[in-house]
Amino acid sequence: MISCVGCQRTPEQIPIYVMLAVEDGVEPDVWVSYNDGTYNTETGRFACDECYIDMGQPGLEEGWTA
């Protein structure tokens, strides 16, 4: 199951991901797996916008994943 590394919510529980998924005609978890830059394919974890900001917007030159 895909979930946020911070708040533990799934994409279906986060309004912005639901809205973006509807616009693209896919399920929220599919949208996150293809579009969220923090999504980690090995763990199924990502950082929602709120948690990413709370974490201080971590980043690495090669990219950061949850």
C-alpha positions, 0 to 999 in steps of 0.5 A: 500500500502506498502511503506518506512517510510522515502522516501515513495517509494514502493518496486517496486520503489527500485531497490534492492527489485525488483532484490531480488523479481525477484530472488525469483519469487515474486512481490517486495511488497511480498518480502518485507512483508516476508523478510524485518526485518523492515516491520510492518504488522500493518502499511504496512511500512518498512525502505529501506536500504538507509532510515534505514541507514539515521535513524541511523540503529535503533534497539531494542533487540526484533527487530525494525519495521517501 
